[in-house]
């Protein structure tokens, strides 16, 4: 209420650029309180704008009811996203339930007494969905149509729906049936695409039907393409390729944003902010579909590996889960007599060192590139990342000087959040 009164005062007596600044400040103030969003009970209501970078995805994903509440907030409530064709709530809820179940499946031929899906759980899917939403609300939505925004958030929920808990390389090296079915390139990402599109068909969502208008048919076909491409681009082996393509795209994005701002006399920043969302029609319509698909895929990739850019407690918790999942794959590789994959040997890998290396060679450049297209969202992640890197470096120095290994804080999701049980590492 206080923030809205401030905006009203600026509206009455200040230039347009000041209003833009005020909107951005309100969004950032809101971000500081989003960590307070609790797991909803049957009477709680989650506000669309309350879901953001600091939302506690572990708590919001702790029960089926709380998961559904978040989904309803994003896709069913009146101020939420709208899927092309505007399907009814019952159909959307049924799709969500079936998609959720796919995260609990165990792949044939893998020993899940050793393999632990500690990281690639439904809680991770919920977290990536919420983070994609946060990236859009921090300014990213300006580059996309309303339908594309909805579809991108939906793709985020399904991006790891068929993940096994081991890497694509492991499935290829062991000649797993999934490798024989899909090939080595983006193996699990291809399976997730196939599964998500299949569920959409099953529930008659984003399906072209006889009698549909040509515009709606085009929207649906574009939506399905965005889902496919954005999920395929989450394959970490394509990271370098994607970075190069997005870097080449940045001038086009910023030119479109600059032109739109000039027409409204808005103050310029290096990338989009929440204050630019009112310019959405003047930006996205001047970007070709190919550019929007590439940028949408980039935002989903960022959301997928956003953990190093969150607050320290969240960053460390996710780091513990991903390292445990790596180590469980390494344990299975040892049992099978295979070479242990990089970062998967629990007897040799130092967790702080691994996190520092991933940050140095992957994350820093990713977030810096993001900040060129999203000023507030990108710099939020980048600022947290730099703080977290310093913390990891402090821990590494303590390990070296004291000789005592770092102990992973192993805090898995709830069972309804996707935790299947299994081993935990103390390394």
C-alpha positions as CSV (number, residue, x, y, z in Angstrom):
1,X,0.0,0.0,0.0
2,X,2.8,2.4,0.9
3,X,4.6,1.7,-2.4
4,X,1.4,2.3,-4.5
5,X,0.8,5.6,-2.7
6,X,4.3,6.7,-3.6
7,X,3.6,5.8,-7.3
8,X,0.4,7.8,-7.2
9,X,2.4,10.9,-6.0
10,X,4.9,10.5,-8.7
11,X,2.2,10.1,-11.3
12,X,0.7,13.4,-10.3
13,X,3.9,15.5,-10.2
14,X,6.8,13.8,-11.9
15,X,8.0,12.9,-15.4
16,X,7.5,9.5,-16.9
17,X,11.1,8.4,-16.3
18,X,10.5,8.8,-12.5
19,X,7.4,6.6,-12.7
20,X,9.6,3.9,-14.4
21,X,12.1,4.1,-11.6
22,X,9.4,3.9,-9.0
23,X,7.9,0.7,-10.5
24,X,11.4,-0.9,-10.6
25,X,11.9,0.0,-6.9
26,X,8.6,-1.5,-6.0
27,X,9.4,-4.7,-7.8
28,X,12.8,-4.9,-6.0
29,X,11.2,-4.2,-2.6
30,X,8.7,-6.9,-3.3
31,X,11.6,-9.3,-4.1
32,X,13.0,-8.8,-0.6
33,X,9.8,-10.1,0.9
34,X,9.2,-13.0,-1.4
35,X,11.2,-15.4,0.7
36,X,8.4,-15.0,3.2
37,X,5.9,-16.8,1.0
38,X,4.9,-19.9,2.9
39,X,3.7,-23.3,1.9
40,X,-0.1,-22.6,1.4
41,X,-2.7,-24.5,3.3
42,X,-6.2,-25.0,2.0
43,X,-7.2,-21.4,2.8
44,X,-4.1,-19.6,1.7
45,X,-4.0,-17.6,-1.5
46,X,-0.7,-16.9,-3.3
47,X,-0.4,-13.7,-5.2
48,X,0.9,-13.9,-8.8
49,X,3.5,-11.2,-8.1
50,X,4.6,-12.7,-4.8
51,X,6.3,-15.6,-6.6
52,X,9.9,-14.6,-7.3
53,X,13.6,-15.2,-6.9
54,X,13.3,-15.5,-3.1
55,X,10.3,-17.8,-2.9
56,X,11.1,-20.9,-1.0
57,X,10.5,-23.6,-3.6
58,X,11.2,-26.4,-1.1
59,X,8.3,-25.2,1.1
60,X,6.0,-24.4,-1.8
61,X,6.6,-27.9,-3.2
62,X,6.3,-29.7,0.1
63,X,2.8,-31.1,-0.5
64,X,0.7,-31.9,-3.5
65,X,-1.8,-29.3,-2.3
66,X,0.8,-26.5,-2.1
67,X,2.2,-27.5,-5.5
68,X,-1.2,-27.3,-7.1
69,X,-1.8,-23.9,-5.4
70,X,1.3,-22.5,-7.1
71,X,0.3,-23.9,-10.5
72,X,-3.2,-22.5,-10.1
73,X,-1.8,-19.1,-9.2
74,X,0.3,-19.1,-12.3
75,X,-2.1,-20.6,-14.8
76,X,-5.7,-20.6,-13.5
77,X,-6.2,-17.5,-11.3
78,X,-7.6,-14.5,-13.2
79,X,-4.3,-12.5,-13.3
80,X,-2.2,-15.6,-14.3
81,X,-0.8,-16.7,-17.6
82,X,-3.1,-17.9,-20.3
83,X,-2.3,-20.9,-22.5
84,X,-3.3,-20.4,-26.2
85,X,-6.8,-21.7,-26.6
86,X,-7.6,-20.8,-23.0
87,X,-8.3,-24.4,-21.7
88,X,-10.5,-24.8,-18.7
89,X,-9.2,-25.3,-15.1
90,X,-10.1,-29.0,-14.9
91,X,-8.0,-29.8,-18.0
92,X,-5.1,-27.8,-16.8
93,X,-5.1,-29.5,-13.4
94,X,-5.3,-32.9,-14.9
95,X,-2.3,-32.1,-17.1
96,X,-0.3,-30.8,-14.1
97,X,-1.0,-34.0,-12.1
98,X,0.2,-36.2,-14.9
99,X,3.3,-34.1,-15.6
100,X,4.1,-34.2,-11.9
101,X,3.9,-38.0,-11.8
102,X,6.6,-38.3,-14.5
103,X,9.2,-36.8,-12.0
104,X,8.6,-39.8,-9.7
105,X,9.4,-42.5,-12.3
106,X,12.5,-44.7,-12.0
107,X,14.3,-45.6,-15.3
108,X,14.6,-49.3,-16.2
109,X,18.0,-50.8,-15.6
110,X,19.3,-48.3,-13.1
111,X,20.1,-49.4,-9.5
112,X,18.2,-46.9,-7.4
113,X,19.6,-48.3,-4.2
114,X,22.7,-46.5,-5.5
115,X,21.4,-43.8,-7.8
116,X,19.8,-41.0,-6.0
117,X,17.6,-38.4,-7.7
118,X,18.4,-35.8,-5.1
119,X,18.5,-32.9,-7.4
120,X,16.3,-33.7,-10.5
121,X,13.1,-33.8,-8.5
122,X,9.7,-32.2,-8.9
123,X,10.9,-29.6,-6.4
124,X,13.6,-28.6,-8.9
125,X,10.9,-28.4,-11.7
126,X,8.8,-26.2,-9.5
127,X,11.8,-24.0,-8.6
128,X,12.7,-23.6,-12.3
129,X,9.1,-22.7,-13.1
130,X,9.0,-20.0,-10.4
131,X,12.4,-18.7,-11.4
132,X,11.4,-18.4,-15.1
133,X,8.3,-16.5,-13.9
134,X,10.5,-14.2,-11.8
135,X,12.8,-13.5,-14.8
136,X,9.8,-12.6,-16.9
137,X,8.3,-10.3,-14.2
138,X,11.7,-8.6,-13.7
139,X,11.5,-7.4,-17.2
140,X,11.9,-10.4,-19.5
141,X,8.3,-10.4,-20.4
142,X,8.7,-7.3,-22.5
143,X,10.3,-9.4,-25.2
144,X,7.5,-12.0,-25.6
145,X,3.8,-12.1,-26.4
146,X,1.4,-13.0,-23.6
147,X,1.0,-16.5,-25.0
148,X,4.8,-17.0,-25.3
149,X,5.2,-16.0,-21.6
150,X,2.7,-18.7,-20.6
151,X,4.2,-21.4,-22.7
152,X,7.7,-20.7,-21.5
153,X,6.7,-21.0,-17.8
154,X,4.9,-24.2,-18.7
155,X,8.0,-25.6,-20.5
156,X,10.0,-24.8,-17.4
157,X,7.8,-27.2,-15.3
158,X,8.3,-30.0,-17.8
159,X,11.9,-29.5,-18.8
160,X,13.3,-32.4,-16.7
161,X,10.1,-34.6,-16.7
162,X,12.0,-37.7,-17.8
163,X,15.3,-37.2,-16.1
164,X,16.8,-40.4,-14.7
165,X,19.1,-39.0,-12.0
166,X,22.2,-39.8,-14.1
167,X,23.8,-37.9,-17.0
168,X,23.3,-38.3,-20.7
169,X,26.9,-39.4,-21.0
170,X,26.3,-42.2,-18.5
171,X,23.3,-43.5,-20.4
172,X,25.3,-43.4,-23.6
173,X,28.4,-45.1,-22.1
174,X,26.3,-48.0,-20.7
175,X,24.3,-48.4,-23.9
176,X,21.1,-47.9,-22.0
177,X,17.8,-48.5,-23.9
178,X,17.1,-44.8,-23.7
179,X,20.3,-44.1,-25.6
180,X,19.4,-46.7,-28.2
181,X,16.0,-45.0,-28.5
182,X,17.0,-41.4,-28.7
183,X,20.7,-41.3,-29.5
184,X,23.4,-39.4,-27.6
185,X,22.6,-35.8,-28.5
186,X,20.4,-34.1,-25.8
187,X,19.2,-37.6,-24.9
188,X,17.1,-36.9,-21.8
189,X,16.0,-33.5,-23.1
190,X,14.5,-35.1,-26.2
191,X,12.6,-37.6,-24.1
192,X,11.2,-34.7,-21.9
193,X,10.1,-32.9,-25.1
194,X,8.4,-36.0,-26.4
195,X,6.7,-36.6,-23.0
196,X,5.5,-33.1,-22.5
197,X,4.1,-32.8,-26.0
198,X,2.5,-36.2,-25.7
199,X,0.7,-35.1,-22.4
200,X,-0.5,-31.9,-24.1
201,X,-2.0,-34.1,-26.9
202,X,-3.6,-36.4,-24.3
203,X,-5.2,-33.5,-22.5
204,X,-6.1,-31.7,-25.7
205,X,-3.9,-28.7,-24.8
206,X,-2.1,-26.7,-27.5
207,X,-3.7,-29.0,-30.2
208,X,-4.7,-27.7,-33.6
209,X,-8.3,-28.7,-34.3
210,X,-10.6,-28.5,-37.3
211,X,-12.5,-25.2,-37.4
212,X,-9.8,-23.2,-35.6
213,X,-9.0,-19.8,-36.9
214,X,-5.7,-19.5,-38.7
215,X,-4.3,-17.1,-36.1
216,X,-4.9,-19.5,-33.2
217,X,-3.4,-22.4,-35.2
218,X,-0.3,-20.3,-35.8
219,X,-0.1,-19.5,-32.1
220,X,-0.4,-23.2,-31.1
221,X,2.2,-24.3,-33.5
222,X,4.5,-21.5,-32.3
223,X,3.9,-22.5,-28.7
224,X,4.8,-26.2,-29.3
225,X,8.0,-25.1,-31.1
226,X,8.9,-22.9,-28.1
227,X,8.4,-25.7,-25.7
228,X,10.5,-28.1,-27.8
229,X,13.4,-25.7,-28.4
230,X,13.5,-24.2,-24.9
231,X,13.7,-27.7,-23.3
232,X,16.3,-28.9,-25.8
233,X,18.5,-25.9,-25.0
234,X,18.7,-26.9,-21.3
235,X,21.2,-29.5,-22.3
236,X,24.4,-28.2,-20.6
237,X,26.5,-29.5,-23.4
238,X,24.9,-26.8,-25.6
239,X,25.8,-24.0,-23.2
240,X,28.7,-22.5,-25.2
241,X,26.7,-22.6,-28.4
242,X,23.8,-20.8,-26.8
243,X,25.9,-18.2,-25.2
244,X,27.4,-17.3,-28.6
245,X,24.0,-17.0,-30.2
246,X,22.5,-14.9,-27.5
247,X,25.5,-12.6,-27.3
248,X,25.0,-11.9,-31.0
249,X,21.3,-11.3,-30.4
250,X,21.8,-8.7,-27.6
251,X,22.2,-5.6,-29.9
252,X,18.9,-6.4,-31.6
253,X,17.1,-6.8,-28.3
254,X,18.5,-3.6,-26.9
255,X,17.8,-1.6,-30.1
256,X,14.1,-2.7,-29.9
257,X,14.0,-1.8,-26.2
258,X,15.6,1.6,-26.8
259,X,13.2,2.5,-29.6
260,X,10.2,1.6,-27.5
261,X,11.6,3.6,-24.5
262,X,12.1,6.7,-26.6
263,X,8.5,6.7,-27.7
264,X,7.5,6.8,-24.0
265,X,10.5,9.0,-22.8
266,X,11.6,6.3,-20.4
267,X,14.9,6.4,-18.6
268,X,17.4,3.9,-20.2
269,X,19.2,1.1,-18.4
270,X,21.4,-1.6,-20.0
271,X,18.6,-4.2,-20.0
272,X,14.9,-4.5,-19.4
273,X,13.4,-3.8,-16.0
274,X,10.0,-4.4,-14.5
275,X,9.2,-0.8,-15.4
276,X,9.5,-1.7,-19.1
277,X,6.7,-4.3,-19.0
278,X,4.2,-1.7,-20.1
279,X,6.2,-1.5,-23.4
280,X,5.6,-5.2,-24.2
281,X,3.6,-4.6,-27.3
282,X,6.1,-2.2,-28.6
283,X,9.1,-4.5,-28.2
284,X,8.1,-8.1,-28.8
285,X,6.2,-7.4,-32.0
286,X,9.4,-6.0,-33.6
287,X,11.4,-9.1,-32.8
288,X,11.3,-12.1,-35.2
289,X,10.0,-15.4,-33.8
290,X,13.4,-17.0,-34.1
291,X,14.9,-14.3,-31.8
292,X,12.1,-14.7,-29.3
293,X,12.5,-18.5,-29.2
294,X,16.3,-18.2,-28.7
295,X,15.9,-15.6,-25.9
296,X,13.1,-17.7,-24.2
297,X,15.4,-20.8,-24.3
298,X,18.1,-18.7,-22.8
299,X,15.9,-17.6,-19.9
300,X,14.9,-21.2,-19.2
301,X,18.5,-22.2,-19.2
302,X,19.3,-19.5,-16.7
303,X,16.4,-20.6,-14.5
304,X,17.6,-24.2,-14.7
305,X,21.0,-23.3,-13.2
306,X,20.0,-20.3,-11.1
307,X,20.9,-21.9,-7.8
308,X,24.4,-20.2,-7.6
309,X,22.6,-16.8,-7.9
310,X,20.2,-17.2,-5.1
311,X,20.6,-16.3,-1.4
312,X,23.4,-18.3,0.3
313,X,21.1,-20.7,2.2
314,X,19.3,-21.7,-1.0
315,X,22.5,-21.9,-3.0
316,X,24.2,-24.2,-0.5
317,X,21.2,-26.4,-0.2
318,X,20.9,-27.0,-3.9
319,X,24.7,-27.5,-4.2
320,X,24.4,-30.3,-1.6
321,X,21.7,-32.0,-3.6
322,X,23.4,-31.8,-7.0
323,X,26.7,-33.0,-5.6
324,X,25.0,-35.9,-3.9
325,X,23.4,-36.8,-7.2
326,X,26.8,-36.6,-8.9
327,X,28.4,-38.8,-6.3
328,X,25.7,-41.4,-6.5
329,X,26.3,-41.7,-10.2
330,X,30.0,-42.1,-9.4
331,X,29.3,-44.9,-7.0
332,X,27.4,-46.7,-9.7
333,X,30.1,-46.2,-12.2
334,X,32.6,-47.7,-9.8
335,X,30.3,-50.7,-9.2
336,X,30.1,-51.2,-13.0
337,X,33.8,-50.8,-13.5
338,X,33.4,-47.7,-15.6
339,X,35.6,-44.6,-15.5
340,X,34.1,-42.1,-12.9
341,X,32.7,-39.0,-14.6
342,X,34.0,-35.5,-13.8
343,X,32.9,-34.3,-10.4
344,X,31.3,-37.7,-9.5
345,X,34.0,-39.3,-7.3
346,X,33.1,-38.7,-3.7
347,X,36.5,-39.7,-2.5
348,X,38.3,-37.1,-4.6
349,X,36.0,-34.2,-5.3
350,X,36.0,-31.2,-2.9
351,X,32.5,-29.6,-3.0
352,X,33.7,-26.0,-2.5
353,X,36.3,-26.4,-5.3
354,X,33.7,-27.9,-7.6
355,X,31.2,-25.0,-7.0
356,X,33.9,-22.4,-7.5
357,X,35.0,-24.0,-10.8
358,X,31.4,-24.2,-12.1
359,X,30.8,-20.6,-11.1
360,X,34.1,-19.4,-12.8
361,X,33.7,-21.3,-16.1
362,X,29.9,-21.3,-16.6
363,X,27.8,-19.2,-14.3
364,X,29.6,-15.8,-14.2
365,X,29.6,-15.3,-17.9
366,X,26.0,-16.6,-18.1
367,X,24.7,-14.1,-15.5
368,X,26.7,-11.2,-17.0
369,X,25.1,-11.9,-20.4
370,X,21.7,-12.1,-18.8
371,X,22.3,-8.7,-17.2
372,X,22.7,-7.2,-20.7
373,X,19.1,-8.1,-21.5
374,X,17.5,-8.0,-18.0
375,X,19.0,-5.2,-15.8
376,X,17.3,-5.9,-12.5
377,X,16.9,-9.7,-12.8
378,X,20.3,-10.3,-14.2
379,X,22.1,-8.1,-11.6
380,X,20.1,-9.7,-8.8
381,X,21.5,-13.1,-9.7
382,X,24.9,-11.8,-10.5
383,X,25.2,-9.9,-7.1
384,X,24.2,-13.0,-5.2
385,X,26.5,-15.2,-7.2
386,X,29.5,-13.0,-6.4
387,X,28.7,-13.1,-2.7
388,X,28.3,-16.9,-2.8
389,X,31.6,-17.4,-4.7
390,X,33.3,-15.5,-1.9
391,X,31.6,-17.7,0.7
392,X,32.7,-20.9,-1.2
393,X,36.3,-19.5,-1.3
394,X,36.3,-18.8,2.4
395,X,35.1,-22.4,3.0
396,X,37.8,-23.7,0.7
397,X,40.5,-21.8,2.6
398,X,39.2,-23.2,5.9
399,X,39.4,-26.7,4.5
400,X,42.9,-26.2,3.3
401,X,44.1,-24.6,6.5
402,X,42.3,-26.8,8.9
403,X,42.5,-30.1,7.0
404,X,38.8,-30.8,7.9
405,X,36.6,-31.7,4.9
406,X,33.6,-29.6,4.1
407,X,30.4,-31.4,5.3
408,X,27.5,-31.2,2.9
409,X,24.3,-29.9,4.4
410,X,22.0,-32.5,3.0
411,X,18.4,-31.3,3.1
412,X,16.4,-33.1,0.4
413,X,12.9,-32.1,-0.6
414,X,9.8,-33.8,1.0
415,X,8.7,-37.1,-0.4
416,X,5.8,-35.4,-2.1
417,X,8.3,-32.9,-3.5
418,X,10.0,-35.7,-5.3
419,X,12.6,-37.1,-2.9
420,X,12.8,-40.9,-3.5
421,X,15.2,-41.6,-0.6
422,X,18.8,-42.9,-0.9
423,X,22.3,-42.2,0.1
424,X,23.8,-38.9,1.3
425,X,27.4,-37.9,1.2
426,X,29.3,-36.2,4.0
427,X,32.1,-34.9,1.8
